[in-house]
């Protein structure tokens, strides 16, 4: 068993199997809570616990998957390019929407952490919860946070957005495709964008744009707001 788990391919293959199982279950059931990423995470945790495999053995190979996060985010520019004219005609509303969404995300995290007496290191780790992972990790490190907590928060916000965003849009009767895409991308980054792409080309394009702009805005405003409120 040690010979298998110590192999660099072990973590990669286990991750891919977990995601494919999650994707299969989601496609068969179409149940929002059966998000492929969530099911994949639960599968990996279950295997590691069941066979008493050290996380370090798994992460030795699985960490290579992180190398694809940057390129995968850049690829999201493709649907945006297809909707370039729509972006030009709505640039003011889109920019304001992304800025306000990013501002609310940062301020709400800090205020809630202050309300519940959360330690400062956890507070700064949670601040980048709504930006894409590469940006969130670097922002967390620069503020003195724990990047493992940041990754967990980013995953949770992404899965939550992918699951509940379409439902919330229906409840609040948000039917404008641009508004839906901006809201999902700003709040739940790439994981939410995968759901936005399912809703339509326009929603996916606006969500893709929001990922990059929300990340840049958060990097700029987060340190300033943290100093003011903390």
C-alpha positions in Angstrom: 0.0 0.0 0.0 2.8 2.4 0.8 4.3 1.8 -2.6 1.1 3.0 -4.2 0.4 6.0 -2.0 4.0 7.3 -2.2 3.7 7.4 -6.0 3.3 11.0 -7.3 0.4 9.8 -9.5 -1.6 8.6 -6.6 -2.9 12.0 -5.5 -3.7 13.0 -9.1 -5.5 9.8 -10.0 -7.5 9.8 -6.8 -8.6 13.4 -7.3 -9.7 12.7 -10.9 -11.6 9.6 -9.9 -13.4 11.5 -7.1 -14.4 14.3 -9.5 -15.6 12.0 -12.2 -17.7 10.1 -9.7 -19.2 13.4 -8.5 -19.8 14.5 -12.1 -21.5 11.2 -12.9 -23.8 11.4 -9.8 -24.7 15.0 -10.6 -25.5 14.3 -14.2 -27.7 11.4 -13.2 -29.6 13.2 -10.4 -29.4 16.9 -11.4 -29.7 17.6 -7.7 -28.0 21.0 -6.9 -26.5 19.7 -3.6 -24.6 17.0 -5.5 -22.0 19.4 -6.8 -19.2 17.4 -8.5 -16.5 19.3 -6.6 -18.1 18.7 -3.3 -18.7 15.0 -3.9 -15.2 14.7 -5.2 -13.8 16.2 -2.0 -15.9 13.9 0.2 -14.8 10.9 -1.8 -11.1 11.8 -1.4 -11.5 12.4 2.4 -13.4 9.1 2.7 -10.7 7.1 0.9 -7.9 8.7 3.0 -9.8 8.0 6.2 -10.9 4.5 5.3 -7.4 3.3 4.3 -5.6 5.5 6.9 -3.5 7.3 4.2 -1.4 10.3 5.3 -2.5 13.5 3.7 1.1 14.3 2.9 1.2 11.2 0.7 -1.9 12.3 -1.2 -0.9 15.9 -1.5 2.5 15.1 -2.9 0.9 14.4 -6.2 -2.4 16.2 -5.9 -0.7 19.5 -5.4 0.4 19.4 -9.0 -3.2 20.1 -10.0 -2.8 23.6 -8.5 -0.5 24.4 -11.5 -3.6 24.3 -13.7 -5.6 26.8 -11.7 -4.1 29.8 -13.4 -4.4 28.6 -17.0 -8.0 27.3 -16.3 -8.9 30.8 -15.1 -7.5 32.4 -18.2 -9.5 30.0 -20.5 -12.6 31.6 -19.0 -11.9 34.6 -21.2 -13.2 32.7 -24.3 -16.9 33.2 -23.5 -16.2 36.8 -22.5 -14.6 37.5 -25.9 -17.8 36.2 -27.6 -19.9 38.7 -25.6 -17.5 41.7 -26.1 -20.1 44.0 -27.5 -22.4 43.3 -24.6 -19.6 44.2 -22.2 -19.0 47.5 -24.0 -22.6 48.5 -23.8 -22.9 47.7 -20.1 -19.4 48.4 -18.8 -20.5 51.1 -16.2 -23.2 48.9 -14.5 -20.9 45.8 -14.6 -17.9 47.7 -13.1 -20.1 49.2 -10.3 -21.7 45.8 -9.6 -18.4 44.0 -9.3 -16.9 46.7 -7.1 -19.9 46.8 -4.7 -20.0 43.0 -4.6 -16.3 42.8 -3.7 -16.6 45.6 -1.1 -19.6 43.9 0.6 -17.7 40.6 0.6 -14.7 42.0 2.4 -16.6 44.2 4.9 -19.1 41.5 5.8 -16.3 39.0 6.6 -14.5 41.5 8.8 -17.6 42.6 10.7 -18.9 39.1 11.2 -15.5 38.0 12.5 -15.4 40.9 14.9 -19.0 40.2 16.0 -18.2 36.6 16.9 -14.7 37.2 18.3 -12.8 35.3 15.6 -9.0 35.5 15.8 -7.2 37.9 13.5 -5.3 35.2 11.6 -8.6 33.5 10.8 -10.2 36.8 9.8 -7.6 37.6 7.3 -7.7 34.0 6.0 -11.4 34.4 5.3 -11.3 37.8 3.6 -10.4 36.4 0.1 -13.2 33.8 0.2 -14.9 35.1 -2.9 -11.9 35.5 -5.2 -10.2 32.8 -7.4 -7.8 30.5 -5.6 -4.4 31.8 -6.9 -5.3 35.4 -6.0 -6.9 34.4 -2.7 -3.8 32.5 -1.5 -1.4 35.3 -2.3 -3.7 37.9 -0.7 -4.1 35.8 2.4 -0.3 35.3 2.8 0.3 39.1 2.4 -2.1 39.8 5.2 -0.6 37.1 7.5 -3.4 34.5 7.1 -3.4 30.7 6.8 -3.6 29.8 3.1 -5.1 26.4 3.9 -8.0 28.1 5.7 -8.3 30.4 2.7 -8.5 27.6 0.2 -11.2 25.9 2.3 -13.2 29.2 2.5 -12.8 29.7 -1.3 -14.1 26.2 -2.0 -17.0 26.6 0.3 -18.1 29.9 -1.2 -17.7 28.6 -4.7 -19.8 25.5 -4.1 -22.4 27.5 -2.1 -22.7 29.9 -5.0 -23.0 27.2 -7.6 -25.7 25.5 -5.6 -27.8 28.5 -4.4 -27.2 31.3 -6.9 -29.8 30.1 -9.5 -32.3 29.6 -6.7 -31.7 33.1 -5.2 -32.0 34.7 -8.6 -35.4 33.1 -9.0 -36.5 34.1 -5.5 -35.5 37.8 -6.0 -36.7 37.7 -9.7 -33.3 38.6 -11.1 -33.8 37.8 -14.8 -31.2 40.1 -16.4 -28.5 37.8 -17.8 -25.7 40.3 -17.3 -26.7 40.9 -13.6 -26.9 37.1 -12.9 -23.5 36.5 -14.4 -21.9 39.4 -12.5 -23.4 38.3 -9.2 -22.3 34.7 -9.5 -18.8 35.5 -10.7 -18.2 38.1 -8.0 -19.5 36.0 -5.2 -18.3 32.5 -6.1 -15.4 32.8 -8.6 -14.6 29.9 -11.0 -16.8 27.2 -9.3 -19.8 29.5 -9.6 -18.8 30.4 -13.2 -19.2 26.7 -14.1 -22.8 27.0 -13.1 -23.2 30.4 -14.9 -22.0 28.8 -18.1 -24.7 26.2 -17.7 -27.3 29.0 -17.4 -26.2 30.6 -20.7 -23.3 32.2 -22.7 -24.0 35.7 -21.5 -24.1 34.7 -17.8 -20.9 32.7 -18.3 -19.1 35.5 -20.0 -20.1 38.1 -17.4 -19.2 35.7 -14.6 -15.8 35.1 -16.2 -15.1 38.8 -16.3 -16.2 39.2 -12.7 -13.6 36.7 -11.5 -10.6 38.7 -12.7 -12.0 42.2 -11.8 -13.2 41.0 -8.4 -9.8 39.6 -7.7 -8.0 42.8 -8.6 -10.5 45.0 -6.6 -10.2 42.7 -3.6 -6.4 42.8 -3.6 -6.6 46.6 -3.6 -9.3 47.3 -1.1 -8.9 44.4 1.4 -5.7 45.7 3.1 -7.2 49.2 3.4 -10.5 48.1 4.8 -8.8 45.7 7.2 -6.6 48.5 8.6 -9.6 50.8 9.0 -11.9 48.3 10.7 -9.4 46.3 12.7 
